[in-house]
Amino acid sequence: MWVLDRRSNCLEDHRGLLAAQATRDPNSAADYYTKGAPLDGATYAGERPATDTEFLRTVGLKQTLNDQFAVMRQLPPAYRKTQVMCGGHSLGGLTTGAFANWDFDGTPGHEQCAGYFVLDSRMDVTGADPLRLAGLVGDILPAGIAGTLQPANDLLPFLPATQPLFTSVASMLTAAHIAPDATSTILPGLPTDLITQAAARAVSARDYLDFALGQPDLHTRQFTNSAALGLLLDDNSMPLGYGRVSIGTFDTPVEAKSFPAPYGMPSQLIGIFGGNKFVSPMPASGRVGWTNYDRVPAVGARTIAGDTYTTPGSEVTDLGDFARAWANPVADGFEWYFPTRLLTEILAANTGDRNGDLAKLRYDVTPTSKVIYLDGGDSGFSGGLDSLGRTSVVTGTRVVAEGYNHLDVIAASWHQNKGGPEVISDSLIDFLNNQVLRSAVTE
């Protein structure tokens, strides 16, 4: 399997992650990123200067797809057309659709792949029935919105002021992998910038008053490294659908949360917000630890009011494996300098914009055969996209993984609580063997 990191990932300073991996010290990454500790004679400089990030203004669909094609051209054309599956997760599903419909100077993108896989996303970026996104924004944005928004991309080529948050999350992932049961020293020492503190309060506060008062006090409340990561990303804590994974639950009594979404509120805003039962550890319940996905009681986990908020069937990912993979210093799970142009051009493509670079979206062939859609059944991005209107999923093969959230579809453990193989991997391998490779032999 080949995985493509975008050019923006090259801006990330992974010294802290590399040091933690080498020394097995769970705090070395955080010491480097947030406390000024030197590594190899260097200290973390924070956000890259404008001279380093200026190139991100050009990293839109054209650059992203040309980079993908440059990698794929290392394989012979006949091999690509009969043996290679192209696909992606989340935004990667939409860029896969763009690739299939792109004109590479006379070479159609859809002739480069034998089949497609889409992980909790869709491929629709063109065609006669683009996700009703055009109807949602058509009245407030002009035609040719990619060009209209480009000055904003030039001003903000990536999301600013997010480095403290990303480096803190990366440090927490590393600590949870190296010393899962040790008391977290990262959570009490989180950076004091507005974005990081708002994120911490969003996952920890029980209600709006707690959020305003900064309660519970994460400087004094003790969490293990595993529980700290669970507080941030578990599907019963993380309110944002695209940042959610099913990795277990707290090992202390919990109560229902009403912030930032009411307890049990259905998904809103294209699956971005809400969608699960959110809980918070009870005050004064001692050090908060973590129960891994495969140790959740058979009857489920309940709030102090007696409501079941999770069951073994909806817990599918091992926290340790997830932490190890997403803290990988070679290719970590986050994009610290996400290029805003790529996002605005995908939005523009869905509204029918074919001006400038988007003129390369020349074909109307979003694949309807040899495509498998692998969706999270608990909460995710794909259902939100479907809520906007008819998508190409109706003509492809669809697998809905019950209990899975957006990040579970790329991280779930092979051994599942329900028994049997992990459904995403198993379905993808079966589709590759029976629908793509076998078809290539008979054609």
C-alpha positions in Angstrom: 0.0 0.0 0.0 1.3 3.5 -0.9 0.1 6.4 1.2 0.7 10.0 0.0 1.6 12.8 2.4 0.8 16.2 1.0 3.6 18.8 0.6 2.3 20.6 3.6 3.3 17.7 5.9 6.9 18.5 5.1 6.6 21.6 7.2 6.0 19.7 10.4 8.8 19.5 13.0 8.8 15.9 14.2 11.9 16.2 16.5 9.8 15.7 19.6 8.0 12.6 18.2 11.3 11.1 17.1 12.9 11.7 20.5 10.0 10.1 22.3 10.2 7.1 20.1 13.9 6.8 20.6 14.1 7.3 24.3 10.7 5.8 25.3 10.1 8.9 27.4 6.4 9.7 27.4 7.1 13.4 28.2 10.0 14.2 25.9 7.7 15.3 23.0 5.7 17.7 25.2 8.9 19.0 26.8 10.2 19.9 23.4 7.0 21.4 21.9 5.6 23.2 24.9 8.3 23.7 27.5 11.3 24.8 25.4 13.4 21.8 26.1 16.2 21.5 23.4 16.7 18.5 21.2 19.9 18.0 19.2 20.8 21.6 19.9 17.5 23.0 18.6 14.4 24.3 20.3 10.9 24.3 18.9 10.4 27.5 16.9 6.6 27.3 16.8 4.7 28.2 13.7 6.7 28.4 10.6 7.5 31.9 9.2 5.6 33.2 6.2 8.7 32.6 4.0 8.3 28.8 4.6 4.6 28.6 4.2 4.1 30.9 1.2 4.1 27.9 -1.2 0.9 26.7 0.4 -1.0 29.3 -1.6 -0.5 27.1 -4.7 -1.4 23.7 -3.0 -4.9 23.2 -4.3 -6.5 20.5 -6.3 -4.1 20.8 -9.3 -1.0 20.5 -7.2 -2.4 17.7 -5.0 -3.6 15.6 -8.0 -0.4 16.2 -10.0 1.6 15.0 -7.0 -0.6 11.8 -6.8 -0.2 11.2 -10.5 3.6 11.7 -10.3 3.7 8.9 -7.7 1.5 6.6 -9.6 3.5 7.0 -12.8 6.3 5.0 -11.1 4.1 2.0 -12.1 3.5 1.0 -15.7 0.2 2.2 -17.3 -1.1 -1.3 -17.9 -0.4 -2.2 -14.2 -2.2 0.9 -13.0 -5.2 0.3 -15.1 -5.7 -3.4 -14.0 -4.1 -3.7 -10.6 -4.2 -0.4 -8.7 -7.0 0.7 -6.4 -7.2 4.4 -5.7 -9.0 5.8 -2.7 -9.0 7.9 0.4 -10.5 8.7 3.7 -12.6 11.8 4.5 -11.4 14.6 2.3 -9.3 12.0 0.5 -12.5 10.5 -0.9 -13.4 13.8 -2.6 -9.9 14.2 -4.0 -10.2 10.7 -5.3 -13.3 11.7 -7.2 -11.5 14.7 -8.5 -8.6 12.5 -9.6 -10.9 10.3 -11.6 -12.4 13.3 -13.4 -9.2 15.2 -14.0 -7.5 15.7 -17.3 -3.7 15.2 -17.0 -2.8 16.9 -20.2 -4.8 14.5 -22.3 -4.5 11.5 -19.9 -7.8 10.9 -18.1 -7.5 10.2 -14.4 -10.2 7.6 -14.5 -8.0 5.4 -16.8 -5.3 5.2 -14.1 -7.1 3.1 -11.5 -8.6 -0.4 -11.7 -11.0 0.3 -8.9 -11.8 2.8 -6.1 -12.3 2.7 -2.3 -13.8 5.5 -0.3 -13.6 5.6 3.5 -16.4 7.4 5.2 -16.7 9.9 2.4 -18.0 10.3 -1.2 -16.4 10.8 -4.6 -18.8 13.5 -5.9 -17.0 16.6 -7.2 -18.6 16.8 -10.6 -21.6 15.7 -12.6 -25.2 16.8 -13.2 -26.3 16.2 -9.6 -23.5 17.7 -7.4 -24.4 17.4 -3.7 -27.0 20.1 -3.1 -24.0 22.2 -1.9 -24.5 24.4 -4.9 -28.0 25.1 -3.7 -26.8 25.8 -0.2 -24.2 28.4 -1.1 -25.3 29.5 -4.6 -27.2 32.5 -3.3 -24.4 33.9 -1.2 -21.3 33.1 -3.3 -20.7 34.2 -6.9 -19.9 31.9 -9.8 -16.2 31.0 -10.0 -15.8 31.0 -6.2 -12.4 29.5 -6.3 -11.0 32.6 -7.8 -13.1 34.8 -5.5 -11.8 33.0 -2.4 -8.2 32.9 -3.5 -7.2 36.3 -2.0 -8.3 34.8 1.4 -6.2 31.7 0.7 -3.3 34.0 -0.1 -3.8 35.8 3.2 -4.3 32.6 5.2 -2.6 29.7 3.3 -3.1 27.4 6.3 -5.2 27.5 9.5 -3.2 29.9 11.7 -2.6 29.6 15.5 -3.2 25.9 15.6 0.3 24.7 16.2 0.0 24.6 20.1 -3.1 22.3 19.7 -1.6 20.0 17.1 1.7 19.6 19.0 -0.1 18.9 22.2 -2.3 16.3 20.6 0.7 14.7 19.1 2.5 14.6 22.5 -0.6 13.1 24.1 -0.7 10.3 21.5 3.0 9.6 22.0 2.5 9.4 25.8 -0.5 7.1 25.6 1.5 4.8 23.4 4.6 4.7 25.5 3.2 4.8 29.0 -0.6 4.4 28.9 -1.2 3.9 32.6 1.2 6.6 33.9 -0.4 9.9 35.2 -0.5 12.5 32.4 1.8 15.5 32.9 0.8 16.9 29.5 -2.9 17.5 30.2 -2.1 19.8 33.3 0.5 21.6 31.3 -1.5 22.4 28.1 -0.6 25.6 26.4 -2.6 28.6 27.4 -3.5 29.8 23.9 -7.2 30.4 23.2 -7.6 27.5 20.7 -6.0 24.8 22.8 -7.9 25.9 26.0 -11.2 26.1 24.1 -10.7 22.6 22.8 -9.8 21.3 26.3 -12.9 22.9 27.8 -15.1 21.6 25.0 -14.3 18.0 25.8 -14.1 18.2 29.6 -16.9 20.7 30.6 -20.2 19.1 31.6 -22.3 22.2 30.8 -22.0 25.8 29.6 -21.3 27.1 33.1 -18.4 24.7 33.5 -17.1 25.8 30.2 -17.2 29.4 31.2 -15.6 28.7 34.6 -12.9 26.3 33.2 -14.2 23.3 35.1 -13.1 20.7 35.8 -9.7 22.1 36.5 -7.4 20.0 34.3 -4.4 21.4 36.1 -5.3 19.5 39.3 -7.5 16.6 38.1 -5.4 13.5 37.4 -5.8 11.4 34.3 -3.7 8.6 33.0 -2.1 9.1 29.6 -4.7 6.8 28.1 -7.6 8.6 29.8 -6.3 12.0 28.7 -6.3 10.8 25.1 -9.8 9.3 25.5 -11.0 12.6 26.9 -9.8 14.3 23.7 -10.8 11.8 21.0 -13.2 9.1 22.2 -16.6 9.1 20.6 -18.3 9.7 23.9 -16.3 12.8 24.5 -15.2 14.4 21.2 -18.1 16.6 19.9 -16.8 16.9 16.3 -17.7 13.9 14.1 -14.5 14.0 12.0 -12.3 13.7 15.1 -13.9 10.8 16.8 -12.8 7.2 17.5 -14.3 4.4 19.5 -11.5 3.4 21.9 -13.2 2.4 25.2 -14.4 4.5 28.1 -13.4 6.0 31.4 -12.9 3.6 34.3 -14.5 5.9 36.9 -18.2 6.9 37.3 -19.5 9.3 34.7 -22.4 11.6 34.2 -24.1 12.9 31.0 -22.8 16.0 29.4 -25.0 18.8 28.0 -22.1 20.8 26.5 -21.3 21.6 23.7 -24.3 19.4 22.5 -27.2 18.0 24.4 -26.8 14.4 25.6 -27.7 12.1 22.7 -28.3 14.8 20.1 -28.4 13.5 16.5 -25.7 14.5 14.1 -25.9 18.1 12.8 -24.1 20.2 10.1 -23.3 17.4 7.6 -22.3 15.0 10.4 -19.7 17.4 11.8 -21.3 18.1 15.2 -23.1 15.9 17.8 -24.3 12.4 17.1 -23.3 10.5 20.3 -23.9 10.4 24.0 -21.2 12.5 25.6 -20.1 11.8 29.2 -17.7 13.3 31.7 -16.0 11.7 34.7 -17.7 12.6 38.0 -15.9 15.2 40.2 -13.8 13.8 43.1 -13.8 10.3 41.7 -10.0 9.9 42.0 -7.5 9.5 39.3 -9.3 8.9 35.9 -8.1 5.8 34.1 -9.2 4.1 30.9 -11.0 0.9 30.0 -9.9 -0.3 26.6 -12.3 -1.1 23.8 -12.2 -4.9 24.4 -12.7 -4.6 28.2 -16.0 -2.7 28.2 -18.6 -4.7 30.2 -20.9 -7.0 28.3 -23.9 -5.1 29.6 -22.4 -1.8 28.4 -21.2 1.2 30.3 -23.7 3.4 32.1 -23.9 6.9 33.5 -24.7 7.4 37.2 -28.3 7.9 36.1 -28.4 4.4 34.7 -28.4 5.2 31.0 -26.3 3.0 28.7 -24.1 5.3 26.7 -21.8 2.7 25.1 -21.7 -1.1 24.5 -18.9 -3.5 23.4 -20.4 -3.6 20.0 -19.8 0.1 19.5 -16.2 0.0 20.7 -13.9 -1.1 17.9 -10.4 0.4 18.1 -7.5 -0.4 20.4 -6.3 2.8 22.1 -2.7 1.7 22.1 -2.6 0.8 18.5 -4.3 4.0 17.5 -1.9 6.1 19.6 1.1 4.3 18.1 -0.1 4.8 14.5 -1.2 8.5 14.9 2.0 9.5 16.7 4.2 7.9 14.0 7.0 10.5 13.4 7.4 9.4 9.8 3.7 10.1 8.9 1.6 11.2 11.8 -2.1 11.3 11.8 -2.6 15.1 11.7 -1.8 17.8 9.2 -0.4 20.8 11.1 -0.4 23.1 8.0 -3.5 22.1 6.1 -3.7 24.1 2.8 -6.9 26.2 2.8 -6.8 26.4 -1.0 -7.4 22.7 -1.3 -10.6 22.9 0.8 -12.0 26.0 -1.0 -11.4 24.4 -4.4 -13.2 21.2 -3.5 -16.1 23.4 -2.3 -15.9 25.3 -5.6 -15.8 22.2 -7.7 -19.0 21.0 -6.0 -20.8 24.2 -6.9 -19.9 23.7 -10.6 -16.9 26.0 -10.8 -14.7 25.0 -13.7 -12.7 28.2 -14.0 -8.9 28.5 -13.7 -7.2 25.2 -12.5 -10.7 23.6 -12.1 -11.0 23.6 -15.9 -9.0 20.3 -15.6 -12.2 18.7 -14.2 -13.1 17.9 -17.7 -14.8 14.5 -17.4 -18.2 13.6 -16.0 -17.3 10.0 -15.1 -17.4 9.8 -11.3 -17.0 6.0 -11.2 -20.2 4.0 -10.6 -18.6 0.5 -10.9 -15.7 -1.1 -9.2 -16.2 1.4 -6.3 -16.6 0.4 -2.7 -17.9 2.9 0.0 -16.9 1.9 3.5 -18.9 4.0 6.0 -19.0 4.5 9.7 -22.4 3.4 11.0 -22.2 5.2 14.4 -21.4 8.7 13.3 -19.3 10.0 10.5 -18.9 12.2 7.4 -20.5 10.1 4.7 -24.0 10.3 6.1 -23.7 14.0 6.4 -22.8 14.3 2.7 -25.7 12.0 1.8 -28.0 14.3 3.6 -27.2 17.1 1.1 -28.7 15.2 -1.7 -28.2 12.2 -4.1 -24.6 11.0 -4.2 -22.9 8.3 -6.3 -23.0 5.8 -3.4 -26.4 4.7 -4.7 -24.6 3.0 -7.7 -21.5 1.6 -5.9 -21.0 -1.2 -3.4 -21.6 0.1 0.1 -20.6 -1.4 3.5 -21.8 0.2 6.7 -19.7 -0.7 9.7 -22.0 -0.6 12.7 -20.4 1.0 15.8 -17.7 2.8 13.8 -17.0 6.5 13.8 -15.1 8.6 11.3 -11.6 7.6 12.5 -12.5 4.0 13.2 -12.8 3.2 9.5 -9.0 3.6 9.2 -8.0 2.4 12.7 -10.3 -0.4 13.9 -8.7 -3.5 15.4 -8.6 -6.8 13.6 -10.1 -8.5 16.7 -13.6 -7.2 17.2 -15.9 -7.6 20.3 -18.7 -9.0 18.1 -16.4 -11.7 16.8 -15.4 -12.3 13.2 -12.9 -10.2 11.2 -12.7 -6.4 11.1 -15.4 -5.4 8.6 -13.6 -2.6 6.8 -10.4 -4.5 6.1 -12.2 -7.7 5.3 -14.7 -6.0 2.9 -11.9 -4.1 1.2 -9.8 -7.2 0.6 -12.8 -9.2 -0.6 -13.8 -6.4 -3.0 -10.2 -6.1 -4.3 -9.9 -9.8 -5.0 -13.4 -10.5 -6.4 -14.4 -7.3 -8.1 -11.1 -5.7 -9.3 -8.4 -8.3 -9.7 -10.6 -11.1 -10.9 -12.4 -8.8 -13.3 -9.0 -7.7 -14.7 -8.1 -11.3 -15.4 -11.3 -12.0 -17.3 -11.4 -8.8 -19.3 
